[in-house]
Amino acid sequence: MKKGKMPVEPYKIKSVEPIHKPSAKERERIIQDAGLNIFNIPGEKIFIDLLTDSGTSAMSHNQWAGMMRGDESYAGSQSYFRFEKSVQRISGFKHVIPTHQGRAAERILFQVLLRKGDYVPNNIHFDTTQANVKVREAYPVNLVVDEAYNPSVQSPFKGNMDVNKLRRFIQEKGKENIPLVMMTITNNSGGGQPVSMANIREVSQICREAGIPFFFDACRFAENVYFIKKREKGYGQKSLLNIAREMFSYVQGVTMSAKKDALVNIGGFIALQDDDLVQKIKNILIISEGFPTYGGLAGRDMEAISAGLDEVIEEEYLKHRIQQVHYLGKLLQEAGIPLYKPVGGHAVYILADQFLPHIPRHQFPGWALTVALYRESGIRAVEIGGVMFAFTDPQTGKKVFPPLEMVRLAIPRRVYTASHLHYVAEALEKIYKKRDKIKGLKIAYEPPYLRHFTVRMKELT
């Protein structure tokens, strides 16, 4: 396998955590005990963990130092005011409401805004966003551009929302039935692809004309900002902070999991301008999360978020972050592994149905590949396909599968080195050479929501 030019880490390692690779015999016992579900495997039994980039970052010395000064006052913590100031500096929003993580922010926002039967357009909803819409008996609608579903198209902004689809959807359903439009940046369910500033601006204009609030799912906003700087005309000489401020100026608010681009292990927030809406959100927050100046977080957690938000828009950090992900993509392409292209910002996405063409969609090739990857090497990845997103049409009774069947290799921030990425690529190359031996799966148990977290599977003979 060719090495190519390896990205150089813009940091040095100050603390290490030992990792252990279980034997092949032990891995087989573990995966069987887990019901063939990689979510059920204990963390210490994973050699390299690419399940998610959420909450798995390595924190900096400044973040750890900030945690030592955490103010744990129940109300009016100084840590909250520092956290608030950091969010405001980047986003420009007046109100900042902490939550314990991103899905809590989504749940509270949707509890305030959604009624039964409402519609929520998005480029593509991710799993928790979709589940939080559905639990309100509303309808998540994906309006991403068509090229997002063509994994071979090399387009710079495949996360864009199709503005013509959005206009038609508003006309068809009526603006009174659409309490908000959301946009996920970057577009996680569609290959981690960015959204252009031009598209954000146009969607914002459509929403303003219709009187519909426009919100971001902003958990990877900094990676989106970096792509705008590198790919969109007119932004190459602008600072990342100024690009971020412009991007946020086009929306009325955001939900955010700080576990991604705030470089922390727990936390989230809602940020917005509307005085009336913020009071309704705080009323719900107090019932389920906590007082509005801590919202389910310790003061030390808010200190870590504050420092992380400063660090995440440093160009050297983002340059390495994107290069590291693209380096793994390059290694896999050289090995002939079918990938979603172009490689996105936080993960490499394998086209599982092309990797395992002998396994039909209803036998979950993406999930089968995650099982095979753990068996081969002790690596954990996650399926973004039929288990996560397929559903039964209530009118026809037929299974509806998502357009893409993928396995996501999400790279934790500041955690793994180039040698780890080579190990991942070599493991997948080995599996690819014997891929015809991998078997399809069937579901033995599934819960009503977010079934991929706790589903149990059986291998087909």
C-alpha positions in Angstrom: 0.0 0.0 0.0 1.3 3.4 -1.0 1.9 5.9 1.8 1.7 9.2 -0.1 2.1 12.5 1.7 1.1 12.1 5.4 -0.4 15.1 7.1 1.7 16.3 10.0 -0.1 16.7 13.4 -0.2 20.3 14.6 0.1 19.1 18.2 2.3 16.9 20.4 1.0 14.1 22.6 1.1 14.8 26.3 -0.9 11.9 27.7 -1.6 8.4 26.3 -4.2 5.8 26.9 -3.2 2.1 26.3 -5.3 0.2 23.8 -5.6 -3.6 23.4 -6.6 -5.8 20.5 -8.5 -8.9 21.5 -7.6 -12.1 19.8 -9.6 -13.4 16.9 -11.2 -16.0 19.1 -12.1 -13.4 21.7 -13.5 -11.0 19.1 -15.8 -13.7 17.8 -17.2 -14.4 21.2 -17.6 -10.7 21.9 -19.5 -9.9 18.7 -21.8 -12.9 19.2 -22.5 -11.9 22.8 -23.3 -8.4 21.4 -26.0 -9.7 19.2 -23.9 -8.8 16.2 -24.3 -5.1 17.2 -21.1 -3.1 17.5 -22.8 -0.6 19.8 -23.0 -3.4 22.4 -19.3 -4.1 22.5 -17.4 -2.7 25.6 -15.0 0.1 24.7 -12.0 -1.7 26.2 -12.6 -4.5 23.6 -12.2 -2.1 20.7 -8.7 -1.6 19.2 -9.5 1.4 17.0 -12.8 3.1 17.5 -14.3 4.9 14.5 -17.9 4.5 15.6 -18.4 8.2 15.9 -16.5 11.5 16.1 -19.1 12.6 18.7 -17.7 13.1 22.2 -14.5 11.2 21.3 -12.1 14.1 20.9 -8.9 14.5 22.8 -9.0 17.8 24.8 -6.2 20.3 24.8 -4.1 21.5 27.7 -6.1 24.7 27.6 -9.3 22.8 27.9 -8.1 20.7 30.8 -6.8 23.8 32.5 -10.1 25.5 32.0 -11.9 22.6 33.7 -9.9 23.3 36.9 -11.5 26.7 37.2 -15.0 25.5 36.6 -17.5 27.5 38.7 -20.2 25.1 40.0 -22.6 27.7 41.2 -26.2 26.4 40.7 -27.3 29.7 39.2 -25.3 32.5 37.5 -22.0 30.5 37.2 -19.1 32.4 35.9 -18.3 29.4 33.7 -21.7 29.9 32.0 -20.9 33.6 31.2 -17.6 32.6 29.7 -19.3 29.8 27.7 -22.0 32.3 26.5 -19.4 34.8 25.4 -17.5 32.2 23.3 -20.7 31.1 21.5 -21.7 34.7 20.9 -18.2 35.6 19.5 -18.5 33.0 16.8 -22.2 33.0 16.1 -23.5 36.5 16.9 -26.6 35.1 18.6 -28.1 37.0 21.6 -29.3 34.0 23.6 -27.2 30.9 24.4 -28.9 28.0 26.3 -26.7 25.0 27.4 -28.0 21.5 27.2 -26.3 18.2 28.0 -25.9 17.2 24.3 -27.3 17.9 20.9 -30.3 15.7 20.9 -31.5 17.4 24.1 -31.3 20.7 22.2 -33.3 19.2 19.3 -35.9 17.7 21.6 -36.5 21.0 23.5 -36.7 23.1 20.3 -39.1 20.7 18.6 -41.2 20.4 21.8 -41.8 24.1 21.6 -42.2 24.5 17.8 -43.7 21.3 16.4 -47.3 20.1 16.3 -48.7 16.8 15.2 -48.7 16.6 11.4 -46.1 19.4 10.9 -43.3 19.1 8.4 -39.6 19.8 8.9 -37.5 20.1 5.7 -33.8 19.5 6.0 -31.0 18.8 3.5 -30.8 15.3 5.2 -31.8 14.7 8.8 -29.4 12.7 10.9 -30.8 9.9 13.1 -31.4 11.8 16.3 -32.9 14.8 14.5 -35.2 12.5 12.5 -36.2 10.6 15.7 -37.0 13.8 17.6 -39.2 15.0 14.8 -41.0 11.7 14.6 -41.6 11.4 18.3 -43.6 14.7 18.0 -45.7 12.9 15.4 -44.3 15.3 12.7 -42.7 14.5 9.4 -38.9 14.9 8.6 -38.4 15.7 4.9 -35.1 15.5 3.1 -34.6 18.0 0.3 -30.9 17.7 -0.5 -29.7 18.2 -4.1 -29.9 15.2 -6.3 -26.1 14.8 -6.7 -25.9 13.9 -3.0 -27.3 10.5 -3.9 -24.8 10.0 -6.6 -21.6 8.9 -4.7 -19.3 9.2 -7.8 -20.1 12.8 -8.6 -17.2 15.1 -7.6 -19.1 18.2 -6.6 -17.7 20.6 -4.0 -21.0 21.2 -2.1 -23.1 18.0 -2.2 -24.6 18.9 1.2 -26.6 21.8 -0.4 -30.4 21.9 -0.1 -32.3 21.9 -3.4 -33.9 25.3 -3.4 -36.4 24.4 -6.1 -37.6 21.4 -4.1 -37.9 23.7 -1.0 -40.0 26.3 -2.8 -42.3 23.6 -4.2 -42.6 21.9 -0.8 -43.6 25.1 0.9 -46.2 25.8 -1.8 -47.6 22.2 -1.6 -47.8 21.9 2.2 -48.4 25.5 3.2 -46.1 27.6 5.3 -48.5 27.3 8.3 -47.6 23.6 8.4 -43.8 24.1 8.4 -42.7 25.6 11.7 -39.0 25.7 10.7 -36.5 24.7 8.1 -33.3 23.0 9.3 -30.0 22.5 7.5 -27.3 20.1 8.7 -23.8 21.4 8.4 -21.9 19.4 7.3 -24.4 16.9 6.0 -23.6 13.8 8.0 -26.1 11.3 6.5 -25.0 12.3 3.0 -21.3 11.6 3.2 -20.2 14.4 5.5 -20.6 16.9 2.6 -20.4 20.7 3.1 -23.0 23.4 2.2 -22.0 26.5 0.3 -22.5 30.0 1.6 -24.5 30.8 -1.6 -26.9 27.9 -0.8 -27.3 29.0 2.8 -28.0 32.5 1.6 -30.7 31.4 -0.9 -32.4 29.1 1.6 -32.4 31.9 4.1 -34.1 34.2 1.6 -36.8 31.6 0.7 -37.5 31.1 4.4 -37.7 34.9 5.1 -40.1 35.4 2.2 -42.3 32.6 3.6 -42.0 33.7 7.2 -40.5 30.4 8.3 -37.6 30.3 10.8 -34.4 28.8 9.5 -32.1 26.8 11.8 -28.8 25.0 11.6 -27.9 21.7 13.0 -24.5 23.2 13.6 -22.4 20.4 15.2 -19.8 20.5 12.5 -20.0 24.1 11.6 -16.2 24.7 11.7 -15.5 22.0 9.1 -18.2 23.5 6.9 -16.5 26.9 7.3 -13.2 25.5 6.2 -14.7 24.0 3.1 -16.3 27.3 2.2 -12.9 29.0 2.6 -11.1 26.5 0.4 -13.8 25.8 -2.3 -16.1 28.8 -2.6 -15.2 31.8 -4.7 -14.7 35.0 -2.7 -13.9 33.4 0.6 -10.2 32.3 0.2 -8.8 35.4 1.9 -11.4 35.7 4.7 -10.7 34.5 8.2 -12.6 31.4 9.4 -14.2 33.5 12.2 -15.6 36.0 9.7 -16.9 33.2 7.5 -18.6 31.6 10.5 -20.2 34.9 11.5 -21.6 35.4 8.0 -22.9 31.8 7.9 -24.7 32.2 11.2 -26.1 35.6 10.2 -28.5 33.8 7.7 -30.3 31.7 10.3 -32.6 32.5 13.3 -30.9 29.9 15.5 -29.0 26.7 15.9 -29.0 23.4 17.8 -25.5 22.1 18.4 -23.9 19.0 19.8 -20.7 20.4 21.3 -19.3 16.9 21.2 -18.2 17.5 17.6 -16.8 20.8 16.7 -16.4 22.1 20.2 -13.9 19.4 20.9 -15.4 18.1 24.1 -16.8 14.8 25.5 -20.2 16.1 26.5 -22.4 19.1 26.0 -24.6 21.1 23.6 -26.6 24.2 23.3 -29.4 26.1 21.5 -28.5 29.6 20.4 -31.0 32.1 18.8 -32.2 35.7 18.6 -35.9 35.5 19.4 -36.8 36.9 22.9 -40.2 35.2 23.0 -38.9 31.8 21.7 -36.0 31.7 24.2 -38.4 32.1 27.1 -40.5 29.2 26.0 -37.3 27.1 25.5 -36.1 28.0 29.0 -39.4 26.9 30.5 -39.0 23.5 29.0 -35.3 23.3 29.8 -35.9 23.9 33.5 -38.2 20.8 33.7 -35.9 18.4 32.0 -32.3 19.7 31.8 -31.7 22.2 34.6 -31.4 25.9 35.4 -30.8 28.0 32.3 -27.2 28.8 33.3 -26.1 25.2 33.5 -28.7 23.2 31.4 -27.5 19.8 32.4 -23.8 20.6 32.4 -21.2 21.1 35.1 -19.3 24.5 35.1 -16.1 22.7 34.1 -17.9 21.2 31.0 -18.8 24.8 29.9 -15.2 25.9 30.4 -14.0 23.1 28.1 -16.6 24.1 25.5 -15.5 27.7 25.6 -11.8 26.8 25.0 -12.8 24.2 22.3 -14.8 26.8 20.4 -11.8 29.0 20.3 -9.5 26.2 19.1 -11.8 24.7 16.5 -11.6 27.8 14.2 -7.8 27.8 14.1 -6.8 27.2 10.6 -3.9 24.9 11.4 -6.1 22.6 13.4 -8.8 22.4 10.6 -6.2 22.0 7.9 -4.9 18.9 9.6 -8.3 17.6 10.6 -9.5 17.6 7.0 -6.2 16.3 5.6 -6.2 13.4 8.0 -9.7 12.3 6.9 -8.7 12.7 3.3 -5.5 10.7 3.8 -7.5 7.7 5.0 -9.7 8.1 2.0 -6.7 8.1 -0.3 -5.3 4.9 1.2 -8.7 3.2 0.8 -9.1 4.4 -2.8 -5.6 3.0 -3.6 -6.8 -0.3 -2.2 -9.8 -0.3 -4.6 -12.4 0.2 -1.8 -15.6 1.8 -3.2 -16.1 5.2 -1.4 -18.5 8.1 -1.4 -16.8 10.9 -3.3 -15.5 13.5 -2.6 -14.4 12.5 0.9 -16.0 14.8 3.5 -14.9 16.5 6.6 -15.2 14.2 9.5 -15.4 10.7 8.1 -14.8 8.4 5.2 -17.9 6.6 3.9 -17.6 3.2 2.3 -20.3 2.2 -0.2 -21.3 -1.0 1.5 -23.6 -2.3 -1.2 -20.8 -2.0 -3.8 -18.3 -3.5 -1.3 -20.6 -6.5 -0.8 -22.7 -6.7 -4.0 -23.8 -10.3 -3.2 -25.7 -9.2 -0.1 -29.1 -7.6 -1.0 -30.3 -4.4 0.8 -32.8 -6.3 2.9 -30.0 -8.4 4.3 -28.2 -5.2 5.5 -24.7 -5.2 3.7 -23.6 -2.1 5.7 -24.3 -3.7 9.0 -22.6 -7.0 7.8 -19.5 -5.0 6.9 -19.2 -3.5 10.4 -19.4 -7.0 11.9 -16.7 -8.2 9.5 -14.5 -5.3 10.3 -14.6 -6.0 14.0 -14.0 -9.7 13.4 -11.0 -9.0 11.2 -9.2 -6.3 13.2 -11.0 -5.1 16.3 -12.0 -1.9 14.5 -15.5 -0.4 15.2 -17.3 1.6 12.6 -21.0 2.5 12.1 -23.6 1.7 9.4 -25.4 4.6 7.7 -27.9 2.6 5.8 -30.9 0.2 6.0 -30.7 -0.6 9.8 -30.4 3.1 10.6 -32.9 4.6 8.2 -35.1 2.0 6.5 -38.8 2.1 7.5 -42.1 0.4 6.6 -44.4 2.5 4.5 -47.7 2.7 6.5 -49.8 2.8 3.3 -48.2 0.0 1.3 -46.6 -2.1 4.1 -43.4 -2.3 2.1 -39.9 -1.6 3.3 -38.4 1.7 2.1 -34.6 1.8 2.1 -32.5 4.9 2.0 -30.8 5.8 -1.3 -27.3 5.1 0.1 -26.0 2.1 2.0 -22.8 3.1 3.7 -20.4 2.4 6.5 -18.9 5.5 8.1 -15.4 5.6 9.4 -15.6 8.6 11.7 -12.3 10.0 12.8 -12.1 11.2 16.4 -10.4 14.6 16.6 -6.8 14.7 17.8 -6.8 11.0 18.8 -5.3 8.7 16.2 -2.0 9.0 14.2 -1.2 8.1 10.6 -0.1 4.5 11.7 -3.6 3.9 13.0 -5.1 5.0 9.7 -2.8 2.6 7.8 -4.0 -0.2 10.1 -7.6 0.6 9.2 -6.9 0.7 5.5 -4.9 -2.6 5.6 -7.8 -4.3 7.5 -10.4 -3.2 5.0 -8.1 -4.3 2.1 -7.9 -7.8 3.6 -11.7 -8.0 4.0 -12.2 -6.7 0.5 -10.1 -9.5 -1.0 -12.4 -12.1 0.8 -15.6 -10.2 0.7 -17.6 -13.0 -0.9 -17.4 -14.9 2.3 -19.3 -12.3 4.3 -23.0 -13.2 5.0 -26.1 -11.2 5.1 -28.1 -10.6 8.3 -31.7 -10.4 9.6 -33.1 -8.5 12.6 -33.8 -10.6 15.7 -35.0 -7.6 17.9 -35.6 -3.9 17.2 -36.9 -1.0 19.4 -39.4 1.6 18.1 -36.8 4.5 17.8 -33.1 4.7 16.9 -33.1 0.9 16.4 -29.4 0.8 15.4 -28.4 1.5 19.0 -29.9 -1.6 20.5 -31.0 -3.9 17.6 -29.9 -7.5 17.8 -29.1 -9.4 14.6 -28.7 -13.0 13.3 -26.4 -14.2 10.5 -28.1 -15.9 7.6 -26.8 -19.2 6.5 
